[in-house]
Amino acid sequence: MPEVLSPTLDQLRRCTIAVDIGAARTRVYLRGSGLVVDEPSVAAVDVRTGALIAVGKRAETMAGRTPDHIRVARPVAGGAVVDVEMAQRMMRNVLGDKLGRRWNRMSLLRGSAVLRAAVCMPHGSAPIARRAAVETMYGLGARRVEMVDTLISAAVGCGLPVEHPEATMIVVCGAGTTQVAVLSLGSIVAAESVPVGGDAIDRAVVEHLRSRHELMLPSQSVRRLHQVLSGPGSHATTTTEVYGRDVASGLARAVTLRTADVRDAMRTPLTSVVDAMTSVLRQCAPDLVADLADRGIMLAGGSAHMPGLDTMLREATDMPVHIAPNPDTVAVRGLGAMIEGRVRPIALSPLGI
């Protein structure tokens, strides 16, 4: 199972699929077909028989609603595969549903040819996390796995001129981690990764409701609360009603929240992201920081649309902050552009180790 940490663009062009295995969603780009899989990284399993009951979107809706004999598992955490066998079963099921006979034909290449896969990994991934990703793809039929830093692939997917000598800065805010980097000449000049993402921000909101209002909020209700906060008229005096379970009585109850209070709860974990950005900027030469003052910061990742995130980063850095189009899929689309050969020659930097 060869594993390449800094592949060339020629090596990437030989790949058939590009994969982004994220903590929240798994995305697969098939050469010649585009993005073919975009499903939650969730699987529901019957613990008595080991049978796979559901994967993806259907399994996600079961979270918090299953009987004792059904377990809703998340085989990916913090951008790394933590359960290789479950990740393989989940992806094999999803790929079979989406691609059907095409995937079966590609899997049959195992004995006659080399099926190559490109995988984007978080910056600074531990060797065991990289090995788990390789094992996962190997179990799906791949015989060679090329790995690209998520920060590079996301920058390419955003359309940033990473091959130029001028600096570009990207912040990839995912479900489990947030990665920050300054890039120039196709390489990472400085980068930081913090274990704070959309899930940590959601937990902060849930904890706020529990401590201030003695209400347990269902995890799926937090996402709907985001839509209210980012909608029109969501100023400091706006209120919204949420339903949950009373901590003391266990009965259903509704409370009225001020959007300003919820925003304050979200800001607490986001301070770690601001600290990471400050640390990255300190490591850069003054000329690069001057470039960023004009170009600004590109915000990407599944949590890029988190209400108030762009405003907070803008206030903390005093630089323009732009949200990438379709920010949740930029990493896999950037990797897809590489395997399709639609990227200008750049020297891909190795994964931060």
C-alpha positions in Angstrom: 0.0 0.0 0.0 2.3 2.8 -1.2 1.6 6.1 0.5 2.7 9.4 -1.0 2.8 12.5 1.2 3.7 15.1 -1.4 2.6 13.9 -4.8 3.4 15.7 -8.0 0.6 16.9 -10.2 1.5 14.2 -12.7 1.0 11.6 -10.0 -2.4 13.1 -9.1 -3.5 13.1 -12.7 -3.3 9.3 -12.6 -5.9 9.1 -9.8 -9.4 8.0 -10.5 -11.2 9.4 -7.5 -10.5 12.3 -5.0 -11.8 11.8 -1.5 -12.4 14.2 1.4 -13.3 12.2 4.5 -14.5 14.8 6.9 -15.9 14.6 10.5 -19.3 15.8 9.3 -19.5 14.7 5.6 -17.7 12.4 3.2 -17.3 13.7 -0.3 -16.0 11.8 -3.4 -15.0 13.3 -6.7 -14.9 10.9 -9.7 -12.7 11.9 -12.6 -14.9 12.7 -15.6 -18.1 12.9 -13.5 -17.5 15.5 -10.9 -18.7 15.4 -7.3 -20.7 12.2 -7.0 -20.9 11.7 -3.2 -21.7 14.3 -0.6 -23.2 12.5 2.4 -22.9 12.8 6.2 -20.2 10.6 7.7 -22.6 8.6 9.8 -23.6 4.9 9.9 -26.3 3.1 11.9 -25.5 -0.4 13.1 -27.5 -3.1 14.8 -25.1 -4.0 17.7 -26.8 -7.5 18.1 -26.0 -8.7 14.6 -23.5 -6.2 13.3 -25.7 -5.5 10.4 -25.4 -2.0 8.7 -28.9 -0.5 8.9 -28.4 2.9 7.3 -25.6 5.3 6.2 -25.3 9.0 5.3 -28.3 11.2 5.5 -30.7 8.5 6.6 -28.4 7.4 9.5 -28.0 11.1 10.5 -31.7 11.5 11.1 -31.6 8.5 13.5 -29.1 10.2 15.9 -30.7 10.5 19.3 -33.8 8.6 18.3 -32.7 4.9 18.2 -33.5 2.0 20.6 -30.7 0.5 22.6 -29.8 -2.2 20.0 -29.0 0.4 17.3 -25.9 2.5 17.5 -25.3 5.6 15.4 -21.6 5.7 14.7 -19.3 8.4 13.4 -16.2 6.7 12.0 -14.4 10.0 11.4 -13.4 12.5 14.1 -11.3 15.6 13.8 -10.7 14.9 10.1 -9.2 11.5 10.8 -10.6 8.0 10.4 -11.0 6.5 13.9 -12.8 3.3 12.9 -11.4 1.9 9.7 -13.8 -1.0 9.3 -16.9 1.2 9.8 -15.5 3.8 7.4 -15.0 1.2 4.7 -18.5 -0.2 5.2 -20.0 3.3 5.1 -18.2 4.4 2.0 -18.7 1.1 0.2 -22.4 1.4 0.8 -22.6 5.0 -0.3 -20.4 4.5 -3.4 -22.5 1.5 -4.4 -25.7 3.5 -4.1 -24.3 6.5 -6.0 -22.2 4.9 -8.7 -23.7 1.4 -9.0 -22.1 -0.7 -11.6 -19.4 1.9 -12.4 -17.9 1.5 -8.9 -18.2 -2.3 -9.1 -16.2 -2.2 -12.3 -13.5 0.0 -10.8 -13.3 -2.3 -7.8 -12.6 -5.3 -10.1 -9.4 -3.5 -11.2 -7.8 -4.7 -8.0 -6.2 -7.7 -9.6 -5.5 -6.3 -13.1 -4.5 -2.7 -12.7 -3.7 0.0 -10.2 -6.7 1.9 -8.9 -5.4 5.2 -7.6 -7.1 7.5 -5.0 -6.2 11.0 -3.9 -7.2 11.9 -0.3 -6.9 15.3 1.3 -5.7 15.2 5.0 -5.7 17.9 7.6 -2.5 19.8 8.1 -0.2 18.2 10.6 -2.0 14.8 10.6 -0.5 12.2 12.8 1.1 9.1 11.0 -1.6 6.9 12.5 -4.3 9.1 11.0 -2.7 9.0 7.6 -2.3 5.2 7.9 -6.0 4.8 8.7 -7.0 6.8 5.6 -4.8 4.6 3.5 -6.3 1.4 5.1 -9.8 2.7 4.4 -9.1 3.4 0.7 -7.2 0.1 0.4 -10.3 -1.8 1.6 -12.3 0.0 -1.1 -10.1 -1.4 -3.9 -7.3 1.3 -4.2 -3.8 0.1 -4.7 -2.1 3.5 -4.4 -3.1 6.5 -2.3 -1.8 10.0 -2.9 -2.2 12.5 0.0 -2.5 16.2 -0.3 -2.8 18.8 2.5 -6.3 20.0 2.9 -5.1 23.6 3.0 -3.6 23.3 -0.4 -6.6 21.5 -2.0 -9.0 24.0 -0.4 -7.0 26.9 -1.7 -7.1 25.5 -5.2 -10.8 24.8 -4.8 -11.4 28.5 -3.8 -9.6 29.6 -7.0 -6.8 31.3 -5.0 -3.6 32.0 -7.0 -1.5 29.8 -4.8 1.2 29.5 -7.5 2.0 33.3 -7.3 4.7 34.8 -5.1 2.1 37.0 -3.4 0.6 35.7 -0.1 -2.8 34.2 0.2 -4.5 33.2 3.5 -7.1 30.6 4.0 -9.1 29.5 7.0 -10.8 26.1 6.7 -13.3 25.7 9.5 -14.7 22.2 9.6 -16.8 20.2 12.0 -13.9 19.1 14.2 -11.0 21.3 13.4 -10.1 24.7 12.0 -7.0 25.0 9.9 -5.3 28.3 9.1 -2.5 28.9 6.6 -0.6 31.5 4.6 0.5 30.2 1.2 2.9 31.5 -1.4 4.5 29.9 -4.5 2.4 26.8 -4.1 3.7 26.0 -0.6 2.6 26.6 2.9 4.6 29.4 4.6 3.0 29.0 8.0 0.0 27.0 9.3 -1.8 26.1 12.5 -4.6 23.6 13.3 -6.8 23.9 16.3 -9.4 21.3 17.5 -12.2 23.7 17.4 -14.9 23.6 14.7 -18.6 23.7 14.1 -19.2 20.9 16.6 -17.4 22.8 19.4 -19.5 25.9 18.6 -22.7 23.8 18.7 -21.7 22.4 22.1 -21.2 25.9 23.4 -24.7 26.8 22.4 -26.1 23.6 24.0 -24.2 24.3 27.2 -25.5 27.9 27.2 -29.1 26.7 27.1 -28.4 24.1 29.8 -26.8 26.5 32.2 -28.9 29.6 31.6 -32.3 28.1 30.8 -32.1 24.6 32.2 -33.0 23.2 28.8 -31.5 20.3 26.9 -31.5 21.2 23.2 -31.6 18.4 20.5 -28.4 18.5 18.5 -30.3 18.8 15.2 -32.0 21.9 16.5 -28.7 23.8 16.7 -28.4 23.9 12.9 -31.9 25.4 12.6 -30.9 28.0 15.1 -27.9 29.0 12.9 -30.4 29.8 10.1 -32.3 32.1 12.3 -29.1 33.8 13.5 -27.9 34.4 9.9 -31.3 35.4 8.5 -32.5 38.9 7.8 -33.2 41.1 10.8 -31.0 39.0 13.2 -29.8 42.0 15.2 -29.1 42.2 18.9 -32.8 42.6 19.9 -34.1 39.7 17.8 -35.6 36.8 19.7 -36.4 33.2 18.6 -38.2 30.3 20.3 -36.5 26.9 20.6 -37.9 23.6 22.0 -36.1 21.1 24.1 -36.3 19.0 27.2 -36.5 20.5 30.7 -33.5 19.4 32.8 -35.4 18.9 36.0 -38.8 17.6 34.8 -37.8 15.9 31.6 -40.8 17.4 29.9 -40.8 19.3 26.6 -40.5 23.0 27.0 -39.9 26.1 24.9 -37.7 29.1 25.7 -37.3 32.5 24.0 -33.7 33.4 23.2 -32.1 36.6 22.3 -29.9 36.2 19.3 -27.2 38.4 21.0 -26.9 35.9 23.8 -26.5 33.0 21.4 -23.8 34.9 19.5 -21.9 35.5 22.7 -22.0 31.8 23.5 -20.6 31.0 20.0 -17.7 33.5 20.4 -16.1 31.7 23.3 -14.7 28.7 21.4 -13.9 31.0 18.4 -11.2 32.8 20.4 -9.0 29.7 19.7 -9.4 30.3 16.0 -8.4 33.9 16.3 -5.4 33.0 18.4 -4.3 30.5 15.6 -4.6 33.2 13.0 -2.5 35.6 15.0 0.1 32.9 15.5 0.3 32.2 11.8 0.6 35.9 10.9 3.5 36.3 13.5 5.4 33.6 11.6 5.2 35.4 8.3 7.5 38.0 6.8 6.2 41.6 6.8 6.0 41.6 3.0 3.5 38.6 3.1 1.4 40.3 5.8 1.3 43.4 3.7 -0.1 41.3 0.8 -2.8 40.0 3.0 -3.9 43.5 4.1 -5.0 44.0 0.5 -6.2 40.5 -0.5 -7.8 39.6 2.8 -8.7 36.2 4.2 -10.6 33.4 2.4 -13.0 31.5 4.7 -13.9 28.0 3.7 -15.1 24.7 5.2 -18.4 23.4 6.2 -18.7 25.9 9.1 -17.8 28.9 7.1 -21.4 30.1 7.1 -21.5 30.0 11.0 -23.3 33.2 12.0 -20.9 35.9 13.0 -17.8 34.0 12.2 -16.7 36.2 9.3 -17.5 39.4 11.3 -15.5 38.2 14.3 -12.4 37.3 12.2 -12.7 40.7 10.4 -12.8 42.5 13.7 -9.9 40.5 15.2 -7.5 40.9 12.2 -8.7 44.2 10.7 -8.5 42.5 7.3 -11.2 41.8 4.7 -12.8 38.3 5.1 -14.3 36.6 2.1 -16.5 33.5 2.2 -15.7 31.1 -0.6 -18.5 30.0 -3.0 -19.8 26.6 -1.8 -17.3 26.6 1.0 -18.1 23.1 2.3 -16.9 21.4 -0.9 -13.8 23.5 -1.8 -11.3 20.8 -0.6 -12.7 18.0 -2.7 -13.3 20.2 -5.7 -9.7 21.5 -5.5 -8.5 17.9 -5.3 -10.8 17.0 -8.2 -9.3 19.9 -10.3 -5.8 18.4 -9.6 -6.7 14.8 -10.8 -8.5 16.3 -13.8 -5.3 18.3 -14.8 -7.0 21.7 -14.5 -4.4 23.2 -12.2 -1.4 25.3 -13.2 2.0 23.6 -12.3 2.7 24.2 -8.6 5.1 22.6 -6.2 2.8 20.8 -3.7 4.2 21.1 -0.2 4.2 17.9 1.9 1.7 17.4 4.7 2.8 19.1 7.9 4.3 16.4 10.1 
